[in-house]
């Protein structure tokens, strides 16, 4: 039996339609998928009959749970780090291409969207959250860091929500994602097929989405935004250690945020110390960087992480052995020095080229 393509392409009416098609692997993004999507976007950019691009995913459980981590793990363990770095080079180029795409790029997101899946959706002009929408950037939990442009978009979320997401890996469901700006619209999952058909016509994307809007649901407050005041106060601290100290102090009070603060502090303490400090540096620096500066910084960081210990140890603990007992190096926040963080941001001999 012939293997199904990892990504499906279709032309319907005025739309170019892309479907991520690895449902058994939670639509994890591969290098072949990156290349296919890039080639499709390049072709449709110059096709006058295509006025918008629609990105969907097969399977229902996940829009895309990220990159193909098992493949990256195997390549790293075999000493083929350059193979993974080449993948990230192409992936980040695609992220930038989507960011600057001249036509409406509409991602219909129903299910989990993390890591690489965020990279092919969040930079588009329209991000539609279905009922099962769940966004997260959980990379610090596997010894990695928030990439695919997170250095750009997370610091630009309201207040310190981006810092909170980067350091905790917390999931934002539809209501929180809409309030934060990760999603631009919310549509019931049952209407996604109808929405796709409407988007293939000649009516403008914004007019169609307005017709599908559910104003009463768009006013819902999610569980993360319910703690917005505390998040902004606590996560504005200048170091991971101080953020944890503020969370501990909050947990010791009788406030409505006390139990939440204790849970968040416990979550952060399970993450890779060096990853946490790199992520906080991204959040603080990214606020003042251009999109291109953010992407180049991420490529610098990933080019060092690929030769480190924590990323592979995190994948081993969470995905390979599933013992959830990673042995981080360095093991503590105190051991994750400012010098070790700065080394990851240093210029490269071969910097990332962007469109």
N, C-alpha and C positions, 0 to 999 in steps of 0.2 A: 504494500500500500504506500502510495506517495505521501511524503511528509508534507503537512500543511505549511504554507509560508508563515514566518513569524510576524509578519506585518502585511495587512491586506490594503490594497489601493483600489479606489473606485471613482468614477466620474458620474455624477448624477445631477442633471440640470446645471445649475450655476456653481455647484460645489465640487471640490475635490475632497474625497472622504478617505480618512486613514483609520484603520482598525488595528490596535495592538492585539496580537493573536497568539499569545503563549499562556492561555488561562491556567494550564496545569502548573506553570512556574510563576503564577501570579503576575503574568505579563512583565516579568523582569526584563529590563532593556539590555539587549546585546549589541555588539558592534555592528552586526549585519543590519539590525533594526535602525540604528543610528544612520547608517549609510543609505538605506532605502528611504527613510523619511527625508533626509537631506536632498536626495536626488528628486524626490517627488515635489518638494517645496521649490526647488530650483526650476523645475519644469512648469509648475503652476504659476510661479511668479510672472512668467512671460506669456502665459496663455490668457488671452483676452476673454475667453469664454468662461474662465473660472474667476468668480468674484469673491469667494471665501473658501476657507479650509475648515473641515470638521474633523476633530480627533475623537475617536471613541475607543472602547476596549471590549474584548470578548470575555465572557465568563461570569460576570456579575459580582464575584467576590472581591476582586481587586481591579482597579483601573490600571495601576502598576505599582508593585511593592518595592521598586527600586532598580538597582543594577544587578547584574548576574554575579553575585558575590561568591558563589561556589567556584565559578570559573576563575575569578580574580584570585581567590585563595590558592587554587591549584597552580596557577601560573606563578604566583609569588613563591610558593613552596618549592617550585621547580627552578627557581632562579630566573624566571622570565618576567621580571618586573617591567622591563621596557615595553613588553606587549600590553600590559595594563595601562601604562602611561600613554601609549599610543591611542588606546581606547578613550581615555579621558580627554586627550587632545581633540579627538573628533567629536566627542560628546559635548564638550564645552563650546566648540565652534557652532554646533547645532543649536545649543541653548541661545547663543548670541544671535544666530540667524532668525530664530523664532521671535526673540525680543524685538528685532528690527524689521519683521516681516511687513510688507506694505499692504497686505490684504487682511481682512478680519480672519482671525485664527481662533476657532471656537472649540474648546475642550469640554466634552461632556463627561464629567467625573462622577462615577457611581461606584462606591467601594473604596478600598484603601489606595491612597496616593502618597508615596514616600520616595525620597531620594531621586533616582533617575526618572521616575514617573512624574515627579514635581518639575524636573527640568524640561520635560517636553510639553508641559501644560501651563505652568504658572506664568511663563513669560508671554503667553498669548494674549490677545486683546480681550477675550471673553473666557471666563472659567465658570462653568455651570455645575453647581453642586446638586447631586441627586440625594435621595433619602439615606443611602448607605455611605455617603461621603465621609471619609476620615483621613485628614491630612496630618502628616508628621514628618519631622526631620530628626530621626532617632540615632544619628550617626555616632554621637559621643558614647553611646552604649556599646559600640563595637570597636572602639579605639580609632574611629575615623573623625570626620568633621563635617559640618553642614556645607555641602558644595552645590554644584549645578546652579550657581548664581545666588545662593542663600546669603552670601556676603552683601549682596545688593538688596534683595527683597525683604529679608527678615528685619534689618534695622529700620526699614521704612514702614513697618506695621505700626499701629498706634502705640504710643508710649513705649513700654518695655516688653510688649507681648513677644516680639521677635527674639529678644534675649531669653525670655522664659522658654520659648519653644526650642531654642538652640541648646540650652543647658539641661533641659528635662526630657526632651523627646516626646513631650505630651501630645496627644492627638487632639486635633480640633475637628469637631463634627460640623455639620452644615451651618448651624446658627452662629457658632463662634467664627468659622471661616468667613462667613459673609460679613460679620461685624468687623473683622480684622482686615478684610480686603483681599484675602487669599482667593476667595470666590467672588465673582462679580454678580452672579445671579443664582437663584435657587428655583429648581423645577422638580416636580414630583417624578420619581423614577419611572412610574407607569406611563408618563407622557414623553419619555425620551424618544421613542420611535416616531411618534407624531411630530416632535420637535425637529428631528432630523429631516423628515419629509418637508416640513415648512421651510427649513433653512436651505433646501435645494432649489427654492424658487427665486423670484426676482425681488421680493420685498427685502428691505434692509434688515440686517441682523438685529440691530437695536429695536426696530419696530416689532419683529417677531418675538424677541425675548420679552418685550413689554406686554405683548398679548398673552404670553405664558406665565407671567408673574403671579405670585400668590402673596399679596401685600401683608396679610395677617401673619403668615409664617415668617416673612422676612423681618418682622419686628421681634421675633423670639430672642430671648437672651440665653446664651449657652453657659455651661458650667465654668468655662475658663474666664469669660468676660465678667462673670459674677464676682471674680476676685481681682478685677482690673485695678482698683485703687491700691491694693496691697502689692500686686505685681509691679506696678510702676514705682512704688516706694522702695521695695526690697531689691528689685533687680536693676536699679540704677546705681548700685554700689560699684566701686572701681575694681574689685577683685572677686574671684570665685569664693575665696575665704570669707570676705566680708558679706557676700550674699548669703552664704551658709550661716554666718553669725546672726544676720538679721532674721533669717528664717527660724533659727533656734530661739531667738528672743521672742518672736511672734508666737511660736508654738507654746511658750511658757506663760502666755497671757490667757485671759478669759474671753478674748475676742472671737467673733464669728469666723475669723480666718485661722484660728489656732490649730485645729486639727489638720486643715489643708496645708499649713506651713510645715508641720511636722512630717507629713507624707511627702511633700515636695523635697524637703531636706534629705530625707532617707533615699529618695529616688536619685538625687544628684550624687550622693555619696557612693552609688553603685557604678558610676560612669568612670571612664578612663581619665585620670587626673590631667595628663598632658592634653588630651582632646578637649577637656573642659576649658583649659586656659587658652588654647588656640581658638576655640569657638568664641570665647568672650572677646578676644582680640579682634576677631572678624567683625563682631557686632559693633564694637566701638569705632574701628577704622572705616568700616564699610559705609557708615553714615556720611562720611565726607569724601568718599571715592566715587568716581564715575563708574558706570556699569562695566566698562572695559577694564578699568583698574581692578575692580572686584574679581572679574573672571581671571585676569592674569595672576592675581594674588592666590586664587584658589589653585591654579595650575602649579604655582610654585610650591604651595603646601602639599598637594597630592604627590608631587614628584619626590618629596622627602618622606612622606608617610608610607609610600610604596616600598621603601627600603627599611622601614622601621619594624618594631615588634608588635605594638599594640593592635594594629589593624588585623593582622592574621590571628592573633590570640583572641580577639573579640569575635571574629567569624568562627573560629574553632569552638569557642564556648557557647555561642548562641545558635549556630547553624550546623556545624559538623558533629561535634560530640554532644551538644545540647546539655551540657552540665551546668551552664549558667554560673560558672565559677572562674571568670577570667583572672589571670595573674598579670596585672598591669606593670609596665616598666616605663616610667618610674611609678612606684606603688602609691605615693602620697602626693597631695597638692604641694607640700613643702619641697618635695624633690623635683617637681616640675618647675624649673627655674625660668626666669625671664629670658635668659640666654637661649635655652632650649626652644622656647616659643619663637624668638626672633630668627633663629636659624631656619625655621620653616618658611619664613616670609622673604628670605634673601633672594636677590635676582638669580636667574638661571642663565646658563650659557645659551640655551635655545628657548626663548620665551614663547608663550602661546600666541599664535596668529589668529586674528579675529576678522570676521567679514566686515 
